[in-house]
Amino acid sequence: MEKNVWYRISLLLSIAILCSINATAQTRTDIDVQQWKKGTVTLTTGEVLEGIVTYYRAQDIITVLHPDSTLSSLSPVNVTQFEVLNDESDRRHLFKSIYWDQGKEYTDFKKPTFFEQVLEGKTTLLMRESYYKRNLDSFSADAMEGNIYDPMGYPISGHFADQIKPKFYVLQPDGKVVMLQQVRRDFLHFCGKKASLVKSFARKQKLSFELPNEFVAIVNYYNTL
């Protein structure tokens, strides 16, 4: 019974994440630029802004187009969080400004950085994006005919495709952000004495730490332990 319950949970989470990724791609004006028609931004002053929100991920800046056509440009230092609504799926995406050392272990300097909050619970899972180009087989018939699309829905031209890879982080109760450089190894290390239970669950449910939607299901299970 327990196995069937967790299988259903994992399946539902997988479908939700996949739908989220596909729907989000439709709002992109560039690979690292997303726009949502409905967004709410909470400033560090407590003021709340509403309007069309555009997130320039590479620059870590957002803009808000207000109903009166004025435009605000904001960095994480000015923002507590922003929440946007995806028209395609009616799913809300929550981004928070969190102090982070930028992955530099031997420094005390931290600066506010935008993270998408994927899961909240005993373990809060955060995500940012990285970008790279995938080399294509120039002799592939599909590639030559222009019929190949990358996972985010961008048509491929030439021999390279822009790819989006999520990078996951764990937010500890003390506010420290831990980067999961190698997702399986680093998350199991984070799980400590419960790592064996997590590995057993992933194996029984045939879930991969390397697939974002399945990894979210694994973290969700860990939060129940």
WOQUI-V726244 format. One record per pair of residues at least 6 apart in sequence whose C-alpha atoms are under 8 Angstrom apart, sorted by the first residue. I is the first residue (numbers start at 1). GAP is how many residues later the second one is. D is the distance in Angstrom with one decimal. If there is no record, write none. Layout:
i:I gap:GAP d:D
i:I gap:GAP d:D
//
This chain:
i:3 gap:202 d:7.7
i:6 gap:199 d:7.8
i:7 gap:198 d:6.2
i:9 gap:208 d:7.5
i:10 gap:204 d:7.0
i:10 gap:207 d:5.1
i:10 gap:208 d:7.8
i:13 gap:200 d:6.9
i:13 gap:201 d:7.7
i:13 gap:203 d:7.4
i:13 gap:204 d:6.1
i:14 gap:199 d:4.7
i:14 gap:200 d:5.9
i:14 gap:202 d:7.9
i:14 gap:203 d:7.1
i:15 gap:198 d:7.8
i:17 gap:196 d:5.4
i:18 gap:195 d:6.6
i:19 gap:70 d:7.4
i:20 gap:69 d:7.1
i:20 gap:71 d:7.2
i:21 gap:131 d:7.3
i:22 gap:130 d:6.4
i:22 gap:131 d:7.5
i:23 gap:63 d:7.3
i:23 gap:65 d:5.8
i:23 gap:66 d:6.4
i:24 gap:10 d:7.9
i:24 gap:62 d:6.9
i:25 gap:127 d:5.8
i:25 gap:128 d:6.8
i:27 gap:7 d:5.7
i:27 gap:8 d:5.5
i:27 gap:9 d:6.6
i:28 gap:6 d:4.3
i:28 gap:7 d:6.2
i:29 gap:6 d:7.2
i:31 gap:131 d:7.5
i:31 gap:133 d:7.7
i:32 gap:24 d:6.3
i:32 gap:25 d:5.3
i:32 gap:26 d:6.2
i:33 gap:21 d:7.0
i:33 gap:22 d:5.7
i:33 gap:23 d:4.7
i:33 gap:24 d:6.0
i:33 gap:25 d:8.0
i:34 gap:20 d:5.6
i:34 gap:21 d:5.2
i:34 gap:22 d:6.8
i:34 gap:23 d:7.9
i:35 gap:17 d:7.2
i:35 gap:18 d:5.7
i:35 gap:19 d:4.2
i:35 gap:20 d:6.3
i:36 gap:16 d:5.8
i:36 gap:17 d:5.3
i:36 gap:18 d:6.4
i:36 gap:48 d:6.3
i:36 gap:49 d:6.7
i:36 gap:50 d:6.5
i:36 gap:51 d:7.9
i:37 gap:14 d:6.9
i:37 gap:15 d:4.5
i:37 gap:16 d:6.5
i:37 gap:48 d:7.5
i:37 gap:49 d:8.0
i:37 gap:50 d:7.7
i:38 gap:12 d:7.3
i:38 gap:13 d:5.7
i:38 gap:14 d:5.4
i:38 gap:15 d:6.9
i:38 gap:46 d:5.9
i:38 gap:47 d:5.6
i:38 gap:48 d:7.8
i:39 gap:11 d:5.7
i:39 gap:12 d:5.5
i:39 gap:13 d:5.9
i:39 gap:14 d:5.6
i:39 gap:43 d:7.1
i:39 gap:44 d:5.7
i:39 gap:45 d:4.2
i:39 gap:46 d:6.3
i:40 gap:8 d:6.8
i:40 gap:9 d:5.7
i:40 gap:10 d:4.6
i:40 gap:11 d:6.9
i:40 gap:13 d:8.0
i:40 gap:42 d:5.6
i:40 gap:43 d:5.3
i:40 gap:44 d:6.4
i:41 gap:7 d:5.6
i:41 gap:8 d:5.0
i:41 gap:9 d:6.3
i:41 gap:38 d:7.2
i:41 gap:39 d:7.9
i:41 gap:40 d:6.2
i:41 gap:41 d:4.2
i:41 gap:42 d:6.5
i:42 gap:6 d:4.6
i:42 gap:7 d:6.5
i:42 gap:37 d:6.0
i:42 gap:38 d:5.6
i:42 gap:39 d:5.5
i:42 gap:40 d:6.0
i:43 gap:6 d:7.8
i:43 gap:35 d:5.8
i:43 gap:36 d:4.3
i:43 gap:37 d:5.4
i:43 gap:38 d:7.2
i:44 gap:33 d:7.9
i:44 gap:34 d:5.6
i:44 gap:35 d:5.3
i:44 gap:36 d:5.3
i:49 gap:15 d:7.6
i:49 gap:17 d:7.9
i:50 gap:14 d:7.3
i:50 gap:16 d:6.6
i:51 gap:13 d:5.8
i:51 gap:14 d:5.4
i:51 gap:15 d:4.9
i:51 gap:16 d:6.4
i:52 gap:11 d:8.0
i:52 gap:12 d:5.5
i:52 gap:13 d:5.0
i:52 gap:14 d:6.8
i:53 gap:9 d:6.7
i:53 gap:10 d:5.7
i:53 gap:11 d:4.7
i:53 gap:12 d:6.6
i:53 gap:31 d:7.4
i:54 gap:8 d:5.5
i:54 gap:9 d:5.3
i:54 gap:10 d:6.6
i:55 gap:6 d:6.1
i:55 gap:7 d:4.5
i:55 gap:8 d:6.7
i:56 gap:6 d:6.0
i:57 gap:72 d:7.8
i:60 gap:15 d:6.7
i:60 gap:16 d:7.3
i:60 gap:53 d:7.2
i:60 gap:54 d:6.6
i:61 gap:12 d:7.1
i:61 gap:13 d:5.8
i:61 gap:14 d:4.8
i:61 gap:15 d:7.1
i:62 gap:11 d:5.9
i:62 gap:12 d:5.3
i:62 gap:13 d:6.5
i:63 gap:8 d:6.7
i:63 gap:9 d:5.4
i:63 gap:10 d:4.4
i:63 gap:11 d:6.0
i:64 gap:7 d:5.6
i:64 gap:8 d:5.1
i:64 gap:9 d:6.6
i:65 gap:6 d:4.7
i:65 gap:7 d:6.6
i:66 gap:6 d:7.9
i:76 gap:21 d:5.4
i:76 gap:36 d:5.3
i:76 gap:37 d:5.5
i:76 gap:38 d:6.1
i:77 gap:20 d:7.5
i:77 gap:34 d:7.8
i:77 gap:35 d:5.5
i:77 gap:36 d:7.8
i:79 gap:18 d:6.4
i:80 gap:16 d:6.1
i:80 gap:17 d:5.4
i:81 gap:13 d:7.3
i:81 gap:14 d:5.6
i:81 gap:15 d:4.2
i:81 gap:16 d:5.7
i:82 gap:12 d:6.1
i:82 gap:13 d:5.3
i:82 gap:14 d:6.5
i:83 gap:9 d:6.7
i:83 gap:10 d:5.6
i:83 gap:11 d:4.5
i:83 gap:12 d:6.2
i:84 gap:8 d:5.6
i:84 gap:9 d:5.4
i:84 gap:10 d:6.7
i:85 gap:6 d:5.9
i:85 gap:7 d:4.6
i:85 gap:8 d:6.5
i:86 gap:6 d:6.2
i:86 gap:7 d:7.7
i:93 gap:23 d:7.2
i:93 gap:24 d:7.7
i:94 gap:22 d:5.8
i:94 gap:23 d:5.8
i:94 gap:24 d:7.9
i:95 gap:19 d:6.3
i:95 gap:20 d:5.4
i:95 gap:21 d:4.2
i:95 gap:22 d:5.8
i:96 gap:17 d:7.9
i:96 gap:18 d:5.6
i:96 gap:19 d:5.5
i:96 gap:20 d:6.4
i:96 gap:21 d:6.9
i:97 gap:15 d:5.6
i:97 gap:16 d:5.2
i:97 gap:17 d:4.6
i:97 gap:18 d:6.5
i:98 gap:13 d:7.7
i:98 gap:14 d:5.1
i:98 gap:15 d:5.3
i:98 gap:16 d:6.5
i:98 gap:17 d:7.1
i:99 gap:11 d:5.5
i:99 gap:12 d:4.9
i:99 gap:13 d:4.2
i:99 gap:14 d:6.1
i:99 gap:76 d:7.9
i:100 gap:10 d:4.8
i:100 gap:11 d:5.5
i:100 gap:12 d:6.2
i:100 gap:13 d:6.4
i:100 gap:76 d:7.4
i:100 gap:77 d:6.3
i:101 gap:6 d:7.0
i:101 gap:7 d:7.1
i:101 gap:8 d:5.9
i:101 gap:9 d:4.2
i:101 gap:10 d:6.6
i:102 gap:8 d:7.2
i:102 gap:9 d:7.9
i:103 gap:75 d:8.0
i:103 gap:76 d:6.8
i:114 gap:14 d:8.0
i:115 gap:11 d:6.0
i:115 gap:12 d:5.7
i:115 gap:13 d:5.8
i:116 gap:10 d:5.5
i:116 gap:11 d:5.2
i:116 gap:12 d:6.5
i:117 gap:7 d:7.3
i:117 gap:8 d:6.2
i:117 gap:9 d:4.6
i:117 gap:10 d:6.5
i:118 gap:6 d:7.6
i:118 gap:7 d:5.4
i:118 gap:8 d:5.5
i:118 gap:9 d:6.6
i:118 gap:98 d:8.0
i:119 gap:6 d:4.9
i:119 gap:7 d:7.1
i:119 gap:97 d:7.7
i:119 gap:101 d:7.5
i:121 gap:102 d:6.4
i:122 gap:101 d:5.5
i:123 gap:47 d:6.8
i:123 gap:48 d:6.9
i:123 gap:49 d:7.0
i:123 gap:96 d:7.6
i:123 gap:99 d:8.0
i:123 gap:100 d:6.1
i:124 gap:46 d:5.9
i:124 gap:47 d:5.3
i:124 gap:48 d:7.3
i:125 gap:43 d:7.0
i:125 gap:44 d:5.9
i:125 gap:45 d:4.9
i:125 gap:46 d:6.4
i:125 gap:94 d:7.8
i:126 gap:42 d:5.7
i:126 gap:43 d:4.9
i:126 gap:44 d:6.0
i:126 gap:45 d:6.9
i:127 gap:39 d:6.4
i:127 gap:40 d:5.5
i:127 gap:41 d:4.6
i:127 gap:42 d:6.0
i:128 gap:38 d:5.9
i:128 gap:39 d:5.2
i:128 gap:40 d:6.6
i:129 gap:35 d:6.5
i:129 gap:36 d:5.8
i:129 gap:37 d:4.6
i:129 gap:38 d:5.7
i:130 gap:34 d:5.9
i:130 gap:35 d:5.2
i:130 gap:36 d:6.2
i:130 gap:37 d:6.7
i:131 gap:31 d:7.0
i:131 gap:32 d:5.7
i:131 gap:33 d:4.9
i:131 gap:34 d:6.1
i:132 gap:30 d:5.9
i:132 gap:31 d:5.3
i:132 gap:32 d:6.8
i:132 gap:33 d:7.8
i:133 gap:27 d:5.9
i:133 gap:28 d:5.4
i:133 gap:29 d:4.6
i:133 gap:30 d:5.7
i:134 gap:26 d:5.3
i:134 gap:27 d:5.2
i:134 gap:28 d:6.4
i:134 gap:29 d:6.6
i:135 gap:24 d:6.0
i:135 gap:25 d:4.8
i:135 gap:26 d:6.9
i:136 gap:7 d:7.6
i:136 gap:23 d:5.0
i:136 gap:24 d:5.5
i:136 gap:25 d:7.3
i:137 gap:6 d:7.4
i:137 gap:22 d:6.9
i:138 gap:6 d:7.0
i:138 gap:21 d:5.9
i:142 gap:6 d:5.9
i:143 gap:13 d:7.4
i:143 gap:14 d:7.8
i:143 gap:15 d:8.0
i:143 gap:16 d:7.7
i:146 gap:9 d:7.4
i:146 gap:10 d:6.5
i:146 gap:11 d:6.6
i:147 gap:8 d:7.5
i:147 gap:9 d:7.7
i:148 gap:7 d:6.4
i:148 gap:8 d:5.9
i:149 gap:6 d:4.6
i:149 gap:7 d:5.6
i:150 gap:6 d:7.0
i:150 gap:11 d:6.6
i:150 gap:12 d:7.4
i:150 gap:13 d:6.8
i:151 gap:12 d:7.6
i:152 gap:11 d:7.5
i:152 gap:12 d:7.3
i:154 gap:8 d:7.8
i:155 gap:6 d:8.0
i:166 gap:46 d:7.4
i:167 gap:12 d:8.0
i:167 gap:13 d:7.4
i:167 gap:14 d:7.8
i:168 gap:11 d:6.5
i:168 gap:12 d:5.7
i:168 gap:13 d:7.9
i:168 gap:15 d:7.5
i:169 gap:8 d:6.4
i:169 gap:9 d:5.4
i:169 gap:10 d:4.5
i:169 gap:11 d:5.5
i:170 gap:7 d:5.8
i:170 gap:8 d:5.1
i:170 gap:9 d:6.6
i:170 gap:10 d:7.4
i:171 gap:6 d:4.7
i:171 gap:7 d:6.4
i:172 gap:6 d:7.5
i:180 gap:6 d:5.4
i:180 gap:7 d:6.5
i:183 gap:26 d:6.4
i:183 gap:27 d:6.8
i:184 gap:25 d:5.4
i:184 gap:26 d:7.2
i:188 gap:7 d:5.1
i:188 gap:10 d:7.6
i:188 gap:11 d:7.8
i:189 gap:6 d:7.1
i:191 gap:7 d:7.9
i:191 gap:31 d:7.9
i:194 gap:31 d:8.0
i:198 gap:20 d:7.1
i:198 gap:23 d:7.6
i:198 gap:24 d:6.4
i:201 gap:17 d:7.7
i:202 gap:6 d:6.9
i:202 gap:16 d:6.5
i:207 gap:7 d:5.6
i:207 gap:8 d:7.3
i:207 gap:11 d:7.5
i:208 gap:6 d:5.9
i:208 gap:7 d:6.4
i:209 gap:6 d:4.7
i:209 gap:9 d:7.6
//
